[in-house]
Amino acid sequence: MRPENQSSVSEFLLLGLPIPSEQQGIFFVLFLGVYLTTVLGNLLIILLIRLDSRLHTPMYYFLSHLAFTDVSFSSVTVPKMLMDMHINHKSIPFTGCMSQMYFFILFGCLDNFLLGVMAYDRYVAVCHPMHYSTIMREELCVSLVVGSWFFCGAHALLHTLLLVQLSFCADNTIPHFFCDLPALLKISCSDISLNELVIFTEGGMLFILPLTSVLGSYIRIGTTVLRVPSTKRFCKAFYTCGSHLFMVSLYYGTIAGVYFFSSSSISNDKDIIASVIYMIVTPLLNPFIYSLRNRDMKHALEIFVNRVKLFNLQSLNL
């Protein structure tokens, strides 16, 4: 037991982003614009994939789930953060904090798994193009997504159940803008050795497995492309995998910086900034990277815009 005074905690106090009070308004507008762009952009991806039958392929099937996950991942924390910045009321109820942490872990884990699944899909497309439709059949695609939801749901539930059994000290201040699991463990008055053990073993395994899929897939893609020195094939592979590889690097890089390479010598502000990158910036880049660089998505967007224009003209004629 830690020496601090123990008390029943009904709510937590979030310190929020390390932004001076006179700049709160500017950053509120900035983050609101980023959040709305993230939501609308990812929902547009889902809509285009649903409407265009040519996009009913495994790659776009996984992309639609990634877009939904990114919208949900941002929506778990950003609206609360914006409300705290606007009204300067940074408390969150105990149940609300536990719920936020559960869905944060769930959708963060889903992002992780889907990036691994999409890397495997790109590996099959580049290294086994003749057998792509046979390997990436509909049953396998559905099983990969359902399995991701199942394991991530169980993963989030396990950490949440372990956390709610802990007692918290009189100092209920969380030095973050959301209910982050490591930050909550730091203010607990109970023995957190079991929680840390589960994070290191089970959590580490669920992090490493998708990362291994990503690294293994791209190593095989690289060796396959270099084995046949063709400029055309290299350009095709880069076009197919470049955007996904950039997203993977940004996502895993910032997470590793926050949860694996952070130390007491590094300020908490830097960890918060890194959290903003993988929670807000990465979901924002998803629509731009996968849409603006993708011919199929741009063509589907043109068809959608033309349909909207035609519908508006018909409405005016009526």
C-alpha positions in Angstrom: 0.0 0.0 0.0 1.3 3.4 -0.9 1.5 6.0 1.9 -0.9 8.6 0.5 -4.3 9.1 2.1 -6.9 6.8 0.6 -10.4 7.8 -0.2 -13.3 6.8 -2.4 -13.0 8.7 -5.7 -16.2 9.7 -7.5 -14.5 11.8 -10.2 -11.1 12.7 -11.6 -9.6 16.0 -12.6 -8.0 16.2 -16.0 -5.2 18.7 -16.3 -5.7 18.9 -20.1 -3.3 20.1 -22.8 -0.2 22.1 -21.7 -1.5 25.2 -23.5 -1.4 28.8 -22.0 -4.8 30.2 -21.2 -4.5 33.0 -23.6 -4.0 30.5 -26.5 -6.9 28.2 -25.5 -9.3 29.8 -28.0 -6.9 29.4 -31.0 -6.2 25.8 -30.2 -9.9 25.1 -29.6 -10.7 26.2 -33.1 -7.7 24.3 -34.5 -8.6 21.0 -32.9 -12.3 21.4 -33.6 -11.5 21.8 -37.3 -9.1 18.8 -37.2 -11.8 16.7 -35.5 -14.6 17.6 -37.9 -12.3 17.0 -40.9 -11.4 13.6 -39.4 -15.0 12.6 -38.9 -16.3 13.8 -42.2 -13.3 12.5 -44.2 -13.4 9.0 -42.8 -17.2 8.8 -43.1 -16.8 9.9 -46.7 -14.4 7.0 -47.2 -17.0 4.5 -45.7 -19.8 6.0 -47.9 -17.8 5.8 -51.1 -16.8 2.2 -50.5 -20.4 1.3 -49.8 -21.7 3.0 -52.9 -19.1 2.0 -55.5 -19.2 -1.7 -56.3 -15.7 -1.5 -57.8 -14.4 -0.8 -54.3 -15.9 -4.0 -52.8 -12.5 -5.7 -52.5 -10.5 -6.9 -49.5 -8.3 -3.8 -49.4 -11.2 -1.4 -49.3 -13.2 -3.6 -46.9 -10.3 -3.3 -44.4 -10.0 0.4 -45.2 -13.7 1.0 -44.4 -13.2 -0.7 -41.0 -10.1 1.4 -40.4 -12.0 4.6 -41.2 -14.7 3.6 -38.8 -12.2 2.8 -36.1 -10.4 6.1 -36.6 -13.6 8.1 -36.2 -14.4 6.2 -33.0 -10.9 6.4 -31.7 -10.9 10.2 -32.0 -14.5 10.5 -30.7 -13.6 8.8 -27.5 -11.3 11.6 -26.3 -11.5 14.7 -28.5 -15.0 15.9 -27.8 -14.3 15.8 -24.0 -11.0 17.6 -24.6 -12.7 20.3 -26.6 -15.5 20.7 -24.0 -12.8 21.1 -21.3 -11.0 23.7 -23.3 -14.2 25.7 -24.0 -15.9 25.7 -20.5 -12.7 25.1 -18.5 -14.5 22.3 -16.5 -12.0 19.4 -16.6 -13.6 16.9 -14.2 -14.8 13.5 -15.4 -16.9 11.0 -13.3 -15.4 7.8 -12.3 -17.7 5.7 -14.5 -17.1 8.1 -17.4 -13.4 7.8 -16.9 -13.5 4.0 -16.9 -15.8 4.0 -20.0 -13.4 6.3 -21.8 -10.4 4.2 -21.0 -12.2 1.0 -22.2 -13.2 2.4 -25.6 -9.8 4.1 -25.9 -8.0 0.7 -25.4 -10.6 -1.0 -27.7 -10.3 1.2 -30.7 -6.5 1.7 -30.2 -6.1 -2.0 -30.3 -8.4 -2.3 -33.3 -6.3 0.3 -35.2 -3.2 -1.8 -34.3 -4.8 -5.1 -35.6 -6.3 -3.6 -38.7 -2.9 -2.1 -39.7 -1.4 -5.6 -39.4 -4.3 -7.1 -41.4 -3.9 -4.5 -44.1 -0.1 -5.1 -44.3 -0.8 -8.8 -44.9 -3.3 -7.9 -47.6 -0.7 -5.8 -49.3 1.8 -8.7 -49.0 -0.5 -11.1 -50.8 -1.3 -8.5 -53.5 2.3 -7.8 -54.3 4.0 -11.2 -53.7 1.1 -13.5 -54.8 -1.0 -11.5 -57.3 -2.1 -14.5 -59.2 -3.6 -16.1 -56.1 -4.8 -13.0 -54.4 -8.5 -13.6 -54.9 -8.1 -17.2 -53.8 -6.2 -16.3 -50.6 -8.1 -13.2 -49.6 -11.5 -14.7 -50.0 -14.5 -13.1 -48.3 -14.6 -15.7 -45.4 -11.1 -14.9 -44.4 -11.6 -11.1 -44.6 -14.6 -11.3 -42.3 -12.9 -13.7 -39.9 -9.9 -11.3 -39.6 -12.1 -8.4 -38.8 -14.4 -10.3 -36.4 -11.3 -11.8 -34.7 -9.8 -8.4 -34.3 -13.0 -7.1 -32.6 -13.1 -10.1 -30.3 -9.5 -10.0 -29.1 -9.5 -6.2 -28.7 -12.8 -6.3 -26.8 -11.5 -8.9 -24.4 -8.2 -7.0 -24.1 -10.0 -3.7 -23.2 -12.4 -5.5 -20.8 -9.5 -7.2 -19.0 -7.6 -4.0 -18.3 -10.8 -2.2 -17.3 -11.9 -4.9 -14.8 -8.4 -5.0 -13.3 -8.4 -1.2 -12.9 -11.8 -0.8 -11.2 -10.6 -3.1 -8.4 -7.9 -0.6 -7.4 -8.3 2.1 -4.8 -7.3 5.7 -5.7 -5.6 8.3 -3.5 -7.0 11.6 -2.3 -5.1 13.3 -5.1 -7.3 12.4 -8.1 -5.6 14.7 -10.6 -4.6 13.0 -13.9 -1.8 14.8 -15.7 -3.3 14.3 -19.1 -6.3 15.3 -21.3 -8.0 11.9 -21.1 -8.1 8.8 -18.9 -4.9 7.1 -19.9 -4.2 3.7 -18.2 -0.6 4.4 -17.2 -1.6 7.8 -15.7 -4.4 6.2 -13.7 -2.1 3.5 -12.4 0.3 6.2 -11.1 -2.4 7.8 -8.9 -3.6 4.5 -7.5 -3.0 3.6 -3.8 -3.3 -0.1 -4.4 -0.7 -2.7 -5.5 -0.5 -2.4 -9.3 2.0 -5.2 -9.9 -0.7 -7.4 -11.4 -1.9 -4.6 -13.7 1.7 -4.0 -14.8 2.3 -7.7 -15.4 -0.8 -8.0 -17.6 0.2 -4.9 -19.5 3.7 -6.3 -20.1 2.6 -9.8 -21.1 -0.9 -9.8 -22.6 -0.8 -6.1 -23.8 2.7 -6.5 -25.2 1.7 -9.7 -27.0 -1.3 -8.0 -28.7 1.0 -5.1 -29.7 3.8 -7.2 -31.0 1.7 -9.7 -33.1 0.3 -7.0 -35.5 3.7 -5.3 -35.5 5.3 -8.5 -36.5 2.7 -8.9 -39.3 3.5 -5.4 -40.5 7.3 -5.8 -40.4 7.2 -9.4 -41.9 4.9 -8.4 -44.7 6.9 -5.4 -45.8 10.2 -7.2 -45.5 8.8 -9.9 -47.9 7.4 -7.2 -50.2 10.8 -5.5 -50.3 12.7 -8.7 -51.0 10.2 -9.7 -53.7 10.4 -6.3 -55.4 14.2 -6.2 -55.3 14.5 -9.7 -56.6 13.1 -8.5 -59.9 14.8 -5.1 -60.7 11.9 -3.6 -62.6 11.2 0.1 -62.3 7.6 -0.4 -63.2 7.1 -3.1 -60.6 8.9 -0.9 -58.0 6.7 2.1 -58.7 3.5 -0.1 -58.5 4.6 -1.6 -55.2 5.5 1.8 -53.8 2.1 3.2 -55.0 0.3 0.2 -53.4 2.1 0.2 -50.1 3.7 3.6 -49.6 0.7 5.3 -48.0 0.0 2.4 -45.7 3.7 2.2 -44.6 3.7 5.9 -43.8 0.6 5.5 -41.6 2.1 2.5 -39.9 5.4 4.3 -39.2 3.6 7.4 -37.7 1.3 5.3 -35.6 3.8 2.9 -34.1 6.5 5.5 -33.8 4.4 7.8 -31.6 3.0 4.9 -29.5 6.4 3.5 -28.9 7.6 7.0 -27.9 4.8 7.3 -25.3 4.5 3.8 -23.8 7.9 2.2 -24.4 10.7 4.8 -24.6 9.3 7.4 -22.3 11.2 8.0 -19.0 11.1 10.3 -16.0 13.8 12.5 -17.7 11.4 13.2 -20.5 8.7 15.8 -19.7 5.1 14.7 -19.5 4.3 17.5 -22.0 6.2 15.6 -24.7 4.2 12.5 -24.0 1.0 14.5 -24.3 2.1 15.9 -27.7 2.9 12.4 -28.9 -0.5 11.3 -27.8 -2.1 14.1 -29.8 -0.2 12.9 -32.9 -1.4 9.3 -32.8 -4.9 10.1 -31.5 -5.8 13.2 -33.6 -3.3 13.6 -36.4 -3.1 10.0 -37.6 -6.9 9.6 -38.0 -6.9 13.0 -39.8 -4.3 11.8 -42.4 -6.3 8.6 -43.2 -8.7 10.2 -45.6 -6.0 12.3 -47.4 -3.5 9.5 -47.7 -5.9 6.8 -48.9 -8.1 9.0 -51.0 -6.1 11.8 -52.6 -3.4 9.4 -53.7 -5.8 6.6 -54.8 -7.1 6.6 -58.3 -10.1 4.3 -57.5 -11.1 6.5 -54.5 -10.8 9.7 -56.6 -12.9 8.2 -59.3 -15.5 7.0 -56.9 -15.5 10.6 -55.4 -16.1 12.1 -58.8 -19.0 9.8 -59.5 -20.5 10.6 -56.1 -20.1 14.4 -56.7 -21.8 14.1 -60.1 -24.7 12.1 -58.5 -25.1 14.9 -55.9 -25.1 17.6 -58.6 -27.6 15.6 -60.8 -29.9 15.1 -57.7 -29.7 18.9 -56.9 -30.6 19.8 -60.6 -33.6 17.4 -60.5 -34.7 18.8 -57.2 -34.6 22.4 -58.7 -36.5 21.3 -61.8 -39.3 19.9 -59.6 
